[in-house]
Amino acid sequence: MSKLILASGSPQRKKILRELGIDFKAIPADIDEHHSGYTKPHAIVKSIAFRKAQAIAKKHPNDWIIGCDTIVILSNGKIAVKPTGRKDAKRTINLYRKSHCDVYSGLAVINKKLNKFFVQYEKTRINFGDFTDKEIEEYLDSGEWKNRSGSMTIEGRGGKWITGIKGCYWNVVGLPIDLLKQFLLNIE
């Protein structure tokens, strides 16, 4: 019988699958997450998600592998990477003031033995209100920004600055579950 393997070590992705009651095993994919020449956000995340799933499928060809990758696109069109330090995080957070960002997640579900694969992406727009320099400093003091693409999480303290969301909430947390449900319903 085929198992379901998450090609990720992401605590958020594992938590989402556990909360959905899905039986799975997590094996982080050790790949170079370069953009492979792609410039469009949806193409970047689909490519990386597929490569993550492929990397694990090589050793587990009989199983269904889930690969996922998420990037945050700032309102200036640049990709928000994980901050290198407090100053970098502050610069990114300042760009959210009275603005927005777009969160793209690529999702791949593949089974090498059956030669089946599904690759798609989800986009969610997050709108932000205004906030003060003091609020930013308090947020930075919390350390919540560390190791986070876009320097924050929707479910964390920075979520209070969000005025609206258009799209899948779970996509922003780290796993587009509506897409995943579509895939899982069609794998047999």
N, C-alpha and C positions, 0 to 999 in steps of 0.2 A: 504494500500500500504506500502511496506517495505521501511524503511529509510536506509541510509548508515551512520554508526557510526564509527568514528575513535577512537580507544581505546588508546588515547594518548593526552597529553597536549603539545607535542612538537611544538614549533612555526614553525620550518622548515617543518615538515610534514603537518601542517595545511596550510602553505603558498603554498606548492607544489600542494595540492588538490585544493585550491582556484584558482591557476593559470591554472590548467587543466579544470576549469569550472565545477568541480564536486560538487553537492549539498550534503552536509554532516553535521553531528553534531559531535563535539569532546567531548568525556567523558574520562578523564584519568583513566586508569586501575591502581588500587592500589594493586599491587601484590609484593610478595617477588621475586626479580629477581635473585634468586640463580640458579646455573647451573644444578640442579637436577641430579648430578652425571655424566653429559655429559662432555666430554673433547675435542671433536672435535668442532671447531668453528661453522660449519654449523648446527650441532645438537643443540648447545647451543642457537643460535639465533632462530631457528625454534621452540624449546621448549618454550622459553620465549614469542615469538610472539603469539603462540597458547594459552598460559595461559592468556595473556593480553586479547585476543579476547574472550576467554571463560568467563573471569571474568565479562565482560560487557554483554555478551550474556545471562547470568543468569537473568539479570534484563530486557533485551530487546530481548526476544526469537524470535520475529517476524521479527527482523531487520537483515540486513547484517552488520557484524562487521569486521573491519579491525584492526588487531594487527600487530605491527612491533617492531623489536628490532635490534639494530646495535651494533657491536663490531669492534674494530680495533685491528688487530694482527700485532705486531711489527716484524721487520726482525729477532729478536732474539727468536721469537715464543711466546712471552708473550703477554697477553691481555693488551692493553693500556686503563686504566680506566680514569675517569675524574681526573684531577690533584688535589692533596690536597693543593697545594700552588705553588708559583713561582718556587721554587727549583725543585719540582717534574715535573712541566711543562718543565723546561729547560732540565732536564735529558731525558725526552721523545723526545723533539725536536732534541736534539743532536743525537739521534739514527736514525733520518731521513737522516742525512748528507750522500750523495752519496749512498743511500740505498733505501728501499721501505717499504711499509706496505700494508696489505690486509684488506679491509673493507668487512665485512660480514653483510648482513641484512637478517633476517628471516621475512617472510610475511605470515600472516594467514588471510583468509577471511572465515567467518563462518556464517551460519544461523541455529540456534538451532531448530527452529520449523520444517524446511525442512530437518533437519539432513544432511546438506551439509557443507563440509569444504574443503578448499584448503590450503595447507601449503607447502612452498618452500623457497629457499634462493637464494641470489645473492651474487657473490663475485666480487670485483673490486680491482685491484692492482694499487697502486699509486707509481710512481718512483720519487725520489727526486735528485736534483743536489746538489752542494756544496753551502754553505753559511757561512758567517763569524760570529764570536762571537758577533760582534757589531750588526749585523742584528738580531740575536736572542734576544739580550737585548732590541732593539727597539721594536721587536714584543712583548716581555714580558711586556714592558711598556704600550703597547696598551690595555692590559687586555683582548684581544680577546680570549685567551686561557682558560679563566675561564669557568668552567662548560661544558667543551667540551671533549668528549672522544677522546683520542689521542692528546689533547692539541691544536687542531687547526681545522679550517674549510676550505674546499676546495675553497669556494667562498669568503673567507676572505683574509687577508694580507699574511698568510702563503702559499696561493696558488701560489705565485710568485716563490716558491722553487720547484714546481712540474715540472718535465721534461716530464712526460708521464703518461697516464692513460689507463689501459686496462680493459674494462668493462663499466658498466653503471655509468655515471656521477651522476645521481640523487640518485643512491644507496649511494654514498658518502655523498651527501647532507642530506639524511635521509629517503628516501622512494624509493624503486626500482620500478619505474613507469612501466617499461616494464612487470614485473611480475604482477603488479596490473592490467594493461590493459588486460592481458590474463585472469585473474580471473574474472574481471568485464564482459568480453565478454561471459563468460560461466556460469554466475550465474542464468540465467532464464531457 
